[in-house]
Amino acid sequence: MTKMTIMGNMATALGAKLCRPHVIPAYPITPSTLFPEKISEFIANGEMDGEMIRVESEHSAMSAAIGASATGARVCTASASQGIALMHEMLFIASGMRLPIVMAVGNRALSAPINIWCDHQDTISERDVGWLQFYAEKNQEGLDLMILAFKICEDKRVLLPGMVGIDAFVLTHTVEGVDVPDQKLVDDFLPPYKPEKYLDARTPITFGSFGTPEFYQEFKYAQVKAMEESEKVIDEAFREYKKVFGRTYQKITPYRCEDADMVILTLGSMSGTARAAVDILREEGKKAGCIKMTVYRPFPGKELIDVSKNAKVIAVLDRDITPGLGGALYADVAAQFVNRTAHPVILNYILGLGGRDIVINDFKEIYDKSHQALEKGIQNPVEWINLNKEIL
Amino acid sequence: MTEEKELFACGHRACAGCSEPIAVRMILEEAGPNTIGTICTGCLEVVSTGWPETAWEIPLIHAAFENSASVASGVEVALRQLGRDDTHVIAFAGDGGTFDIGLQALSGMLERGHKILYVCLDNEAYMNTGIQRCSSTPLGTSTTTSPAGTYSIGEDRQKKPIGAICAAHCIPYTATATIAYPQDLKKKVRKALAVNGPSFLHVLVPCPTGWRFSSEETVELARLAVETGIFVLWELEGGNLQNIKVTKKPKTWRPVEDYLKQQGRYKHLFKPKKRQDVIEKIQQDVDQKLIELGITKET
C-alpha cells in the first residue's frame, strides 16, 4: 500500500489502472478530464498496458466501449454532465447487452444555463438506464469504488455496467490523502475478465438483436433480475474488500440513527458535512442522525427501512430536481415506505444545484424546517434550501 | 462461387429483389469466417437479426443507428489488446447511418486510423422508415419527404460526395462498387482488407421497394447505374483525388434517361409531362463528373 495525496480524478484513474482495463475510450469533459489525461500518461510512461481510444465524442466513447466489451475486453471510461447526456441512448444499450463497463463520473450540473460545478443531475437522470450507481463521499471511496464496481459488475450473476460518481471539484479537483492498494492484492481480488459469451470468430453469435413484442419484455425482466441479484453480490464484494483492504463499505451508512427522531439522507461529498451537522445538533439536544447512500442503483430500500423506520421524519436531500415532482431520491424513498401501515414523514429538500455550497447551517435549517413541519403540519413537502429570492 | 457455407444465411427477411443481402454475401465470401461485423440500425439489421434467429454466421454486433464506425473502433482495439488481431473487422452501415447521422463517428474512425473496412450500403434514402430523403438521395428523386408535386421536382439537392469526403481523410483505400460487378466488388474487398488502416467501400444497392422497380430488375438497375455514369466504379489509394482510377468503363455510355425511366421514383420526370429540363440537368451533372474523372465518352 502507498499513501498518496491526490485529487479525486487521480484517485478514480488510479483505481481504474489497478483494474488493468484493456480498452479506455474517452472524451475530455470538465470536471473529469484529468482521468483520460492520467490514463494517457500511465500508458505513455509504460506504467499501464491497455489502449486509449481518443474518440470524437462521448457518444462514440460509449459506442466504442460497447464494441470493446462485447469483444471480451475489460473496459472503462470517464465522463460528466453533457457528456453523459450525449451517451444516454448508448447507456441503455450497454446494460441491455449485459456488458460490465465501468465509468468514472465527475458529477456536474446540466445546461442551461451552462455550469461546470457539482450537482447530481447527470447521473440521477440516468437512474433508469440499467447501470449500477455508486457515489463517493471522498477520494478514497472514489478509488475503492472503481475496483469494487468492476468486481460487482463482472460477476456472472450481475453482468451489468456501473458508474462511480465523485462530486465535481469538491472531489475531482480537491487533494486528499488516499491509500493506494498494492497491485498484487487487487489482482487477487479482481481476476481477469473472462466472459462466457463474446464476439469471437470461432463461435459466432449476434449481439444487439431485434426484439419483437413476443420477446422484448422478457429481456428487460432478465435485466431487472440481474440488478436485483446484484444486491447480494454487492454485500459479498463489500465484505471481501474489508477483509483484503481493511476498509468498510455499506450500501447505506447510518450515523447516530439508533435513537434519532430525524434522519437526513445524503449522497456524495455532502455526507461528511451532514455528520458534522448532526454532532452539533446533538450537542444542542436535538435527536438528529444521518444516512450516507453509497449505492443508489440497485436502490437499497430494505436497508433504508431498517435504519430509519423508527424515526419521526426522514429529510431527503436532493442535489438534483425532477421538475414538476421534486427530487428524484425523494420519490425513490417515498416509494419504499408507501405500502407500510406506519412510516416516518418524508420531506424533501433541494439544495446545492450547480455547485452552490452545502454548509452546516443548511443542515440546521433543514432540521428546523422538518421539526416545524412535524409540529405544525406539512406546508410543502418539497423545499428549496439557500434559494436567493432577491434575484428571482 | 466457393463451396464453403454462406456467411450470410438464407431465411432472412429482406424484400424480394433486395440487393443488400447480395452485397453482404459477396463481401463475406471474400472476407471469410475470421471476421467480426458491426451493423447500424436499418433495413439490414431488421431483416437479419430478429431474435431468436440470426442470418449471420460471423460474430456480429448491432448497437445503434449512428455508430457502426465507433462500435467497430472498440472491437478493433479490443482484438489487438486481446491478441486476436488476425480477425477482420467490417463495419456495415446504410446511407442514412453513413452520409447523415453517422458521419461524425465515421470521420473519427477514419481519422484515428483503425484497421477497419467500412462498407456503406447505399440505397439512396431512409428505406427502413419508409423512403424518406437522405443526403444520399440524388437530384430529382421523389421520396416521401421530397415528394414530386406541382411545385416540386422531388429532391432538390445533389447527392453528397461521400467517397471524396472519406478519401479526404487520407485513408489508404477508398472505392465504389455495386452488385452488378461481383468480381470488381470482391477485388476491392480484398484490397481494402489488405491495407494497414481504414478503408471505405461505397456500394450502390438498388432497392425495388424504394426505387419502385420490379424485383427481378435489381442487377440490371445496378448495371444501368454504371453504364449511364450515374454511379462510377472507381478506387483510390491515398487522399489525392487526382489519383482516382476508374475500374469499369462501359463500351458505350448510355443516356441517364435509360436508368431514370425504369424507376417509379423518377416517373414524375416522364408523366404527365416530360421534364426534359431536369433530365438534362442530371445528364449534364453526369457528363461533368466523367470529365472530372478524365473520362471521355468516346473512349
Boltz contact constraints between the chains, C-beta under 6 A:
constraints:
  - contact:
      token1: [A, 22]
      token2: [B, 81]
      max_distance: 6.0
  - contact:
      token1: [A, 23]
      token2: [B, 77]
      max_distance: 6.0
  - contact:
      token1: [A, 23]
      token2: [B, 78]
      max_distance: 6.0
  - contact:
      token1: [A, 23]
      token2: [B, 81]
      max_distance: 6.0
  - contact:
      token1: [A, 51]
      token2: [B, 77]
      max_distance: 6.0
  - contact:
      token1: [A, 51]
      token2: [B, 81]
      max_distance: 6.0
  - contact:
      token1: [A, 53]
      token2: [B, 73]
      max_distance: 6.0
  - contact:
      token1: [A, 53]
      token2: [B, 77]
      max_distance: 6.0
  - contact:
      token1: [A, 55]
      token2: [B, 108]
      max_distance: 6.0
  - contact:
      token1: [A, 56]
      token2: [B, 108]
      max_distance: 6.0
  - contact:
      token1: [A, 60]
      token2: [B, 70]
      max_distance: 6.0
  - contact:
      token1: [A, 60]
      token2: [B, 105]
      max_distance: 6.0
  - contact:
      token1: [A, 60]
      token2: [B, 108]
      max_distance: 6.0
  - contact:
      token1: [A, 63]
      token2: [B, 67]
      max_distance: 6.0
  - contact:
      token1: [A, 63]
      token2: [B, 70]
      max_distance: 6.0
  - contact:
      token1: [A, 63]
      token2: [B, 71]
      max_distance: 6.0
  - contact:
      token1: [A, 64]
      token2: [B, 70]
      max_distance: 6.0
  - contact:
      token1: [A, 64]
      token2: [B, 73]
      max_distance: 6.0
  - contact:
      token1: [A, 64]
      token2: [B, 74]
      max_distance: 6.0
  - contact:
      token1: [A, 66]
      token2: [B, 63]
      max_distance: 6.0
  - contact:
      token1: [A, 66]
      token2: [B, 71]
      max_distance: 6.0
  - contact:
      token1: [A, 67]
      token2: [B, 71]
      max_distance: 6.0
  - contact:
      token1: [A, 67]
      token2: [B, 74]
      max_distance: 6.0
  - contact:
      token1: [A, 67]
      token2: [B, 75]
      max_distance: 6.0
  - contact:
      token1: [A, 68]
      token2: [B, 74]
      max_distance: 6.0
  - contact:
      token1: [A, 68]
      token2: [B, 78]
      max_distance: 6.0
  - contact:
      token1: [A, 70]
      token2: [B, 61]
      max_distance: 6.0
  - contact:
      token1: [A, 71]
      token2: [B, 75]
      max_distance: 6.0
  - contact:
      token1: [A, 71]
      token2: [B, 78]
      max_distance: 6.0
  - contact:
      token1: [A, 72]
      token2: [B, 82]
      max_distance: 6.0
  - contact:
      token1: [A, 73]
      token2: [B, 78]
      max_distance: 6.0
  - contact:
      token1: [A, 73]
      token2: [B, 81]
      max_distance: 6.0
  - contact:
      token1: [A, 89]
      token2: [B, 64]
      max_distance: 6.0
  - contact:
      token1: [A, 93]
      token2: [B, 63]
      max_distance: 6.0
  - contact:
      token1: [A, 199]
      token2: [B, 36]
      max_distance: 6.0
  - contact:
      token1: [A, 199]
      token2: [B, 59]
      max_distance: 6.0
  - contact:
      token1: [A, 200]
      token2: [B, 59]
      max_distance: 6.0
  - contact:
      token1: [A, 201]
      token2: [B, 34]
      max_distance: 6.0
  - contact:
      token1: [A, 201]
      token2: [B, 87]
      max_distance: 6.0
  - contact:
      token1: [A, 204]
      token2: [B, 57]
      max_distance: 6.0
  - contact:
      token1: [A, 204]
      token2: [B, 58]
      max_distance: 6.0
  - contact:
      token1: [A, 204]
      token2: [B, 59]
      max_distance: 6.0
  - contact:
      token1: [A, 206]
      token2: [B, 49]
      max_distance: 6.0
  - contact:
      token1: [A, 206]
      token2: [B, 54]
      max_distance: 6.0
  - contact:
      token1: [A, 206]
      token2: [B, 56]
      max_distance: 6.0
  - contact:
      token1: [A, 206]
      token2: [B, 60]
      max_distance: 6.0
  - contact:
      token1: [A, 207]
      token2: [B, 61]
      max_distance: 6.0
  - contact:
      token1: [A, 208]
      token2: [B, 61]
      max_distance: 6.0
  - contact:
      token1: [A, 208]
      token2: [B, 62]
      max_distance: 6.0
  - contact:
      token1: [A, 208]
      token2: [B, 63]
      max_distance: 6.0
  - contact:
      token1: [A, 209]
      token2: [B, 49]
      max_distance: 6.0
  - contact:
      token1: [A, 209]
      token2: [B, 51]
      max_distance: 6.0
  - contact:
      token1: [A, 210]
      token2: [B, 46]
      max_distance: 6.0
  - contact:
      token1: [A, 210]
      token2: [B, 49]
      max_distance: 6.0
  - contact:
      token1: [A, 210]
      token2: [B, 50]
      max_distance: 6.0
  - contact:
      token1: [A, 211]
      token2: [B, 51]
      max_distance: 6.0
  - contact:
      token1: [A, 215]
      token2: [B, 51]
      max_distance: 6.0
